[in-house]
Amino acid sequence: MKLTTPLTSDKLSSLSAGDIIELSGTIYTGRDLAHKRIVDAINAKQTLPFPLTDSTIFYTGPTPTKPGDIIGSCGPTTSYRMDDLTIPLLDQGLKAMIGKGQRSKKVINAIKEHKATYFIAIGGVAAQTSEAISKAVIIAYEDLGTEAIRQLELNNLKLIVAVDSNGNTVFDNYKQYARKTNE
């Protein structure tokens, strides 16, 4: 299934845990330090570096960009590291996250409550991911280096629905979903 951002609850409602999608459009990068700054900005009622409504955040910190390349290698970061900072972003309208690994029960419940989705990137995909990116621009927190927030333009990045908008996860029934991805 092909999806294009922005991702709305309506678009995400048809997805089930274990589905494989190809995502295109605008997304944003953000890891631990950037999430902390965004949450601080939310709490201080400051302007955010990008609109969270119907947005997608990719938990990644790309390697330095080589001359002539759009972006360095950018693989997914372990997502549970953002769990303490995820719910305020969901409360502001964030609809999708891309990372790797499981999420806490609290975050899964919040994903369900907000009709959002959590995607996982296919392992060992860092170089392939950078090939799916047609544009990368630092838009905030440049002082964070590789953890600066970037706006990315994607073209058909393959992802797996890890937590669907109903709170179902691939981690609860991984054998069933492993068969599905090998078909």
N, C-alpha and C positions, 0 to 999 in steps of 0.2 A: 504494500500500500504506500502511495506517495502522499506526503503531507507538506504543506507550505505554511510558514509562519505568516501572520501571528496565529498561535494555537488557541482556539477558544474551547470552552467546555463542550460545545456542540461537536466540534471536530474530534475532540478526545473521547467523547462518550462511546464511539463505535469501536474503540480499541480494547483489546483484552490482553492480560498478562501473557507474555510469550509471543505476541505478534511481532513480526519484523517489519519495520517501516523504512522509508527513505525520506529524510527531512531536507527540505530546501528553504531558503529564505534567510532572514536576519535573526541572529541569536547573539548572546553576550557571554563573555567569559567571566568567571568569578570564583575565587577560592576563599580560603579562611579569612585573610586580612581584608579583602575587598568586602566580603559579607559583613564583617564587623563594622566597617565604615558605613555600609548601606544601612544597617540596623541603627547605628548611631544617628545617621541623617534622618531616618524615619522617626526615631524618638525625639529628635530636636526639631521636627517638622520643617526640615530643610529640603531644598530641591534635590531630587535624586539624579544620579548620572545618566539614567535612561528610564523610560516609563516601564513600570513593572506589569501593568495590565496586559494580560495575554502574552507575556514575554517568556522566553526560554533562556535559561542559564546553563552553560556548559562548565562543569567543574574541571578546569584545566589551567595550566601555566605553561604556555608554549616555550620551547627552547628558543634561544636567539635565532633570529631570521638570517639566513645566509644571503649574501648579495644576489639579487635577481629573483629570489623566492618571495612569495606573498607572506608566508609565515613559517616558523620553524615547526618541528615535529610537535604535535600536541595530543597527548593521550589523556584519558580521563583520570581524575584524581579520586581517591577513596571518598565516597559521598558522606559517610556517617560523620566525617569531620565537620561538616556544615550543619548537622542536625540541630544543634542548639540555636542556630541562626536562621533556620529555614522558615519557621512558622510566621515570623513577622513579614517575610517577603510574600508568602502565600496570602496572608491577610491583605496585602496591597495589590493582589491580582496576578502574581506570578503563576503561570500555568504549567510549565514543564521544566524539568531539570535533567541534565545528562551527566552521568558519572560512571562509577563502578562500585560494586558491592551493595550490601544490604542497607536499609534505612531502619531507624528505630520505629517501634510500634507507634509512638507519639507522632512521628512525621508521617507514617503511613495513614494514620487516622486523619491527620490534617490534609493530606493529599485527597483522601476520600471526601472530606467535608467541603473542600474547595473545588472539587471536580477537576483536579489537576492530574498530572501524569509524571512518572519518573522513568526515564529511559536509561539503559546501560549501553555503553559502546562495546563493540565486540573486541575481546582481548587482543593485544598486540597490534592495535589499529592506529597507533600514533602517526606513522608515516602516511597511511592511507587517509586518515582524517585530514591531514594538511593538504592532500590532493583534492579533497572535496570543498576546500575553502577557496573562494574566488576573490575575496577581499578581506583584509584585516586592518582595523584602525584602532589605535589606543584612544579611548574616549574619557577615561577617568583614572585617577590614582597612579599616574605614570611613575611616581616615586617608589611604587611597589615592584618595579622591574617586571619579571615574568608574571607576577600576580596582578599587574595592572588590568583594569577592565578593558576588554577589546570588543568592538562590534565586528562580528564575522558575517560574511555572506556565504551560505552553504549551497552546495549543489549535490543533492541525493546522498547524504551521509546515511549509511545503514546503521540502524539502531534497533534494540530489542526493548519492547515494553516490559519493564521490570515491575512497576506498580501501576495498575490501571486506575481509572477514576472511580472505581467501585471498591478500591482497597485490596484487590486480589494481587498476589505477588508471584513471580517466578520462583522465589526462594522457598515458598511453602510447598510447591509441587514441582521441584526442579526436574525430576525424572520425566514427567509428562511434557514439560516445555523443552527439555533437551531433545526428546524424540521429534518434537515439532520443528525445531531449528535444523535437524539433520535430514528432514524430508526433501 
